[in-house]
Amino acid sequence: IGLGFSLYHFVNLVVGYTVGRFGLFGLPRLKPKAEQGLLVCDFGCLLLLIGFVIMVFVETGPGTHDLEDRPLPPPVVEGVEDDEELQEYRQRYRQWRIG
């Protein structure tokens, strides 16, 4: 959800900036008050792009390869023997959870 939210706002900011910067859709072009005003705006837009690209490559949570290496947890109910049928069922459940 966070990545989609960030994508929405990134596109919103970039489209708003380009419409104002280049005067699209009949709007007046952005006129800088300072000497290097548009350069600062362009740099800010570039920083937004770099930050978004970094966020795309951030991993969250363990991958599936970590789940395959973990041992199966012990049975929840005491007194249940670890027979082959139970182990097979638990292994299929684990594969289902991993995907």
N, CA, C and O of each residue as an XYZ file, in Angstrom:
396
protein
N       0.830     -1.186      0.000
C       0.000      0.000      0.000
C       0.877      1.253      0.000
O       0.545      2.245     -0.648
N       1.993      1.206      0.725
C       2.872      2.375      0.810
C       3.472      2.745     -0.531
O       3.602      3.925     -0.856
N       3.835      1.740     -1.307
C       4.433      2.015     -2.611
C       3.404      2.629     -3.557
O       3.721      3.565     -4.292
N       2.196      2.119     -3.544
C       1.142      2.696     -4.385
C       0.814      4.122     -3.988
O       0.612      4.985     -4.842
N       0.762      4.362     -2.696
C       0.508      5.703     -2.180
C       1.611      6.653     -2.635
O       1.332      7.772     -3.064
N       2.856      6.210     -2.542
C       3.984      7.041     -2.961
C       3.970      7.279     -4.468
O       4.267      8.384     -4.924
N       3.629      6.256     -5.239
C       3.547      6.407     -6.690
C       2.491      7.442     -7.062
O       2.725      8.288     -7.925
N       1.342      7.378     -6.418
C       0.268      8.333     -6.691
C       0.745      9.765     -6.435
O       0.545     10.646     -7.271
N       1.370      9.994     -5.288
C       1.798     11.356     -4.956
C       2.995     11.800     -5.794
O       3.121     12.981     -6.120
N       3.869     10.864     -6.140
C       5.001     11.214     -7.005
C       4.489     11.686     -8.364
O       4.923     12.726     -8.860
N       3.583     10.940     -8.963
C       3.033     11.325    -10.270
C       2.284     12.648    -10.155
O       2.389     13.501    -11.037
N       1.534     12.821     -9.081
C       0.787     14.053     -8.870
C       1.731     15.256     -8.797
O       1.471     16.283     -9.424
N       2.808     15.139     -8.050
C       3.769     16.240     -7.933
C       4.480     16.528     -9.254
O       4.644     17.689     -9.629
N       4.893     15.500     -9.946
C       5.628     15.698    -11.198
C       4.717     16.290    -12.273
O       5.139     17.183    -13.007
N       3.507     15.822    -12.376
C       2.576     16.386    -13.375
C       2.264     17.832    -13.040
O       2.247     18.677    -13.936
N       2.016     18.140    -11.777
C       1.753     19.522    -11.380
C       2.931     20.429    -11.661
O       2.766     21.563    -12.111
N       4.127     19.917    -11.392
C       5.331     20.708    -11.646
C       5.530     20.963    -13.140
O       5.817     22.092    -13.539
N       5.379     19.931    -13.965
C       5.602     20.117    -15.401
C       4.536     21.017    -16.029
O       4.831     21.778    -16.950
N       3.308     20.932    -15.536
C       2.265     21.818    -16.065
C       2.614     23.267    -15.759
O       2.478     24.131    -16.626
N       3.060     23.542    -14.547
C       3.433     24.911    -14.192
C       4.745     25.359    -14.816
O       4.888     26.519    -15.202
N       5.682     24.463    -14.914
C       7.022     24.805    -15.428
C       6.988     25.140    -16.907
O       7.622     26.100    -17.347
N       6.254     24.354    -17.671
C       6.237     24.530    -19.122
C       4.969     25.200    -19.646
O       4.845     25.408    -20.853
N       4.031     25.541    -18.772
C       2.825     26.245    -19.191
C       1.900     25.401    -20.035
O       1.373     25.881    -21.039
N       1.692     24.171    -19.658
C       0.799     23.287    -20.415
C      -0.665     23.638    -20.158
O      -0.995     24.263    -19.150
N      -1.529     23.234    -21.073
C      -2.988     23.412    -20.976
C      -3.387     24.879    -20.868
O      -4.391     25.205    -20.235
N      -2.612     25.759    -21.480
C      -2.964     27.172    -21.514
C      -2.639     27.951    -20.249
O      -2.975     29.132    -20.158
N      -2.003     27.331    -19.282
C      -1.628     28.041    -18.060
C      -0.352     28.849    -18.297
O       0.466     28.482    -19.141
N      -0.180     29.934    -17.564
C       1.048     30.713    -17.738
C       2.260     29.939    -17.210
O       2.160     29.180    -16.246
N       3.413     30.152    -17.869
C       4.644     29.479    -17.458
C       5.100     30.001    -16.101
O       4.816     31.136    -15.719
N       5.810     29.143    -15.393
C       6.375     29.508    -14.098
C       7.486     30.531    -14.313
O       8.406     30.302    -15.098
N       7.395     31.655    -13.616
C       8.418     32.699    -13.731
C       9.164     32.775    -12.400
O       8.561     33.030    -11.358
N      10.466     32.554    -12.439
C      11.232     32.558    -11.182
C      11.390     33.964    -10.618
O      11.520     34.943    -11.353
N      11.373     34.031     -9.296
C      11.612     35.318     -8.637
C      13.101     35.534     -8.423
O      13.580     36.668     -8.400
N      13.824     34.438     -8.266
C      15.274     34.527     -8.059
C      15.991     34.199     -9.363
O      15.377     33.719    -10.315
N      17.279     34.459     -9.399
C      18.074     34.242    -10.604
C      18.108     32.766    -11.005
O      17.951     32.438    -12.181
N      18.308     31.889    -10.044
C      18.393     30.447    -10.311
C      17.135     29.707     -9.838
O      17.216     28.537     -9.464
N      15.994     30.364     -9.849
C      14.761     29.795     -9.303
C      14.318     28.511     -9.980
O      13.951     27.555     -9.295
N      14.342     28.462    -11.301
C      13.896     27.257    -12.001
C      14.888     26.117    -11.834
O      14.494     24.951    -11.829
N      16.157     26.435    -11.699
C      17.155     25.396    -11.476
C      16.932     24.714    -10.133
O      17.087     23.498    -10.015
N      16.572     25.488     -9.131
C      16.274     24.917     -7.813
C      15.028     24.037     -7.897
O      14.982     22.972     -7.280
N      14.028     24.466     -8.646
C      12.812     23.661     -8.821
C      13.126     22.358     -9.555
O      12.622     21.296     -9.190
N      13.953     22.447    -10.583
C      14.345     21.236    -11.313
C      15.119     20.286    -10.414
O      14.910     19.075    -10.485
N      16.000     20.795     -9.578
C      16.763     19.977     -8.651
C      15.841     19.295     -7.637
O      16.046     18.130     -7.297
N      14.837     20.013     -7.160
C      13.868     19.429     -6.229
C      13.079     18.297     -6.866
O      12.806     17.286     -6.219
N      12.716     18.460     -8.113
C      12.003     17.399     -8.839
C      12.912     16.188     -9.045
O      12.455     15.048     -8.962
N      14.184     16.429     -9.312
C      15.145     15.341     -9.454
C      15.310     14.581     -8.129
O      15.409     13.354     -8.126
N      15.339     15.307     -7.012
C      15.421     14.660     -5.706
C      14.197     13.785     -5.440
O      14.321     12.699     -4.873
N      13.022     14.250     -5.846
C      11.809     13.430     -5.711
C      11.933     12.135     -6.504
O      11.564     11.065     -6.019
N      12.449     12.235     -7.718
C      12.634     11.048     -8.550
C      13.625     10.077     -7.911
O      13.369      8.874     -7.876
N      14.744     10.581     -7.410
C      15.742      9.719     -6.776
C      15.161      9.047     -5.532
O      15.369      7.851     -5.323
N      14.449      9.790     -4.720
C      13.826      9.217     -3.522
C      12.812      8.143     -3.858
O      12.733      7.130     -3.162
N      12.033      8.343     -4.914
C      11.046      7.339     -5.306
C      11.730      6.069     -5.800
O      11.301      4.965     -5.465
N      12.787      6.216     -6.594
C      13.512      5.047     -7.103
C      14.113      4.254     -5.943
O      14.072      3.023     -5.949
N      14.667      4.945     -4.954
C      15.213      4.255     -3.785
C      14.115      3.502     -3.049
O      14.328      2.369     -2.617
N      12.959      4.106     -2.902
C      11.857      3.459     -2.187
C      11.367      2.211     -2.909
O      10.945      1.252     -2.262
N      11.418      2.208     -4.231
C      10.983      1.046     -4.999
C      11.855     -0.166     -4.685
O      11.364     -1.295     -4.665
N      13.136      0.059     -4.442
C      14.056     -1.053     -4.224
C      14.200     -1.476     -2.763
O      15.014     -2.349     -2.463
N      13.442     -0.891     -1.859
C      13.496     -1.280     -0.452
C      12.715     -2.573     -0.279
O      11.574     -2.675     -0.728
N      13.326     -3.567      0.375
C      12.651     -4.836      0.639
C      11.972     -4.762      1.993
O      12.511     -4.191      2.941
N      10.784     -5.345      2.076
C      10.082     -5.393      3.345
C       9.788     -6.835      3.692
O       9.205     -7.568      2.894
N      10.187     -7.235      4.868
C       9.885     -8.577      5.353
C      10.793     -9.632      4.771
O      11.557     -9.372      3.842
N      10.700    -10.831      5.328
C      11.550    -11.927      4.839
C      11.057    -12.458      3.500
O       9.863    -12.431      3.202
N      11.998    -12.939      2.708
C      11.646    -13.554      1.427
C      11.221    -14.991      1.631
O      11.309    -15.513      2.742
N      10.765    -15.631      0.584
C      10.312    -17.014      0.703
C      11.462    -17.962      0.925
O      11.265    -19.038      1.488
N      12.667    -17.598      0.499
C      13.805    -18.492      0.705
C      14.105    -18.654      2.187
O      14.613    -19.695      2.602
N      13.797    -17.628      3.000
C      14.012    -17.740      4.442
C      13.035    -18.732      5.071
O      13.393    -19.446      6.008
N      11.813    -18.780      4.565
C      10.803    -19.673      5.134
C      11.106    -21.136      4.852
O      10.791    -22.002      5.668
N      11.707    -21.419      3.715
C      11.990    -22.806      3.365
C      13.072    -23.406      4.249
O      13.083    -24.617      4.465
N      13.979    -22.590      4.763
C      15.090    -23.087      5.562
C      14.738    -23.278      7.034
O      15.474    -23.950      7.757
N      13.647    -22.711      7.483
C      13.274    -22.825      8.891
C      12.739    -24.222      9.192
O      12.060    -24.823      8.359
N      13.043    -24.735     10.376
C      12.458    -26.032     10.741
C      10.978    -25.865     11.086
O      10.531    -24.779     11.456
N      10.234    -26.957     10.958
C       8.817    -26.911     11.299
C       8.654    -26.724     12.795
O       9.420    -27.294     13.571
N       7.670    -25.935     13.219
C       7.452    -25.767     14.654
C       6.873    -27.046     15.263
O       6.337    -27.884     14.539
N       6.977    -27.201     16.580
C       6.427    -28.407     17.205
C       4.905    -28.398     17.140
O       4.310    -27.335     16.961
N       4.260    -29.551     17.280
C       2.796    -29.602     17.254
C       2.203    -28.766     18.383
O       2.810    -28.619     19.445
N       1.026    -28.226     18.147
C       0.367    -27.380     19.134
C      -0.196    -28.224     20.279
O      -0.127    -27.820     21.440
N      -0.742    -29.372     19.960
C      -1.363    -30.235     20.952
C      -0.324    -31.224     21.461
O       0.328    -31.912     20.675
N      -0.175    -31.291     22.773
C       0.771    -32.237     23.350
C       0.204    -33.644     23.280
O      -1.011    -33.834     23.329
N       1.059    -34.600     23.169
C       0.632    -35.997     23.130
C       0.380    -36.504     21.726
O       0.115    -37.693     21.542
N       0.454    -35.636     20.731
C       0.264    -36.056     19.353
C       1.616    -36.512     18.831
O       2.593    -35.764     18.875
N       1.665    -37.702     18.355
C       2.933    -38.227     17.859
C       3.235    -37.658     16.475
O       2.327    -37.363     15.698
N       4.497    -37.514     16.189
C       4.924    -37.016     14.880
C       5.024    -38.184     13.913
O       6.121    -38.658     13.617
N       3.900    -38.643     13.427
C       3.942    -39.729     12.450
C       4.129    -39.143     11.055
O       4.104    -37.926     10.873
N       4.314    -40.012     10.087
C       4.598    -39.577      8.723
C       3.445    -38.797      8.119
O       3.666    -37.835      7.384
N       2.225    -39.197      8.418
C       1.060    -38.515      7.854
C       0.984    -37.062      8.351
O       0.700    -36.147      7.578
N       1.240    -36.869      9.636
C       1.218    -35.521     10.193
C       2.337    -34.664      9.591
O       2.118    -33.498      9.259
N       3.521    -35.235      9.451
C       4.630    -34.495      8.860
C       4.338    -34.132      7.406
O       4.673    -33.037      6.955
N       3.723    -35.043      6.686
C       3.375    -34.761      5.292
C       2.350    -33.629      5.214
O       2.466    -32.730      4.381
N       1.350    -33.683      6.088
C       0.335    -32.628      6.125
C       0.970    -31.275      6.453
O       0.660    -30.273      5.808
N       1.851    -31.242      7.447
C       2.503    -29.999      7.837
C       3.392    -29.467      6.709
O       3.469    -28.258      6.490
N       4.056    -30.369      6.002
C       4.912    -29.943      4.891
C       4.075    -29.361      3.751
O       4.464    -28.358      3.152
N       2.927    -29.981      3.444
C       2.048    -29.438      2.394
C       1.489    -28.084      2.803
O       1.374    -27.175      1.980
N       1.139    -27.953      4.096
C       0.635    -26.670      4.581
C       1.707    -25.591      4.451
O       1.414    -24.463      4.057
N       2.932    -25.936      4.777
C       4.037    -24.985      4.664
C       4.226    -24.556      3.211
O       4.406    -23.370      2.935
N       4.187    -25.508      2.284
C       4.327    -25.180      0.869
C       3.194    -24.281      0.398
O       3.401    -23.390     -0.426
N       1.988    -24.517      0.929
C       0.848    -23.684      0.569
C       1.063    -22.263      1.068
O       0.750    -21.302      0.364
N       1.604    -22.123      2.300
C       1.833    -20.795      2.873
C       2.918    -20.034      2.103
O       2.817    -18.820      1.923
N       3.938    -20.736      1.657
C       5.020    -20.088      0.920
C       4.545    -19.655     -0.458
O       4.943    -18.606     -0.965
N       3.701    -20.464     -1.049
C       3.127    -20.077     -2.336
C       3.648    -20.821     -3.470
O       3.238    -20.583     -4.606
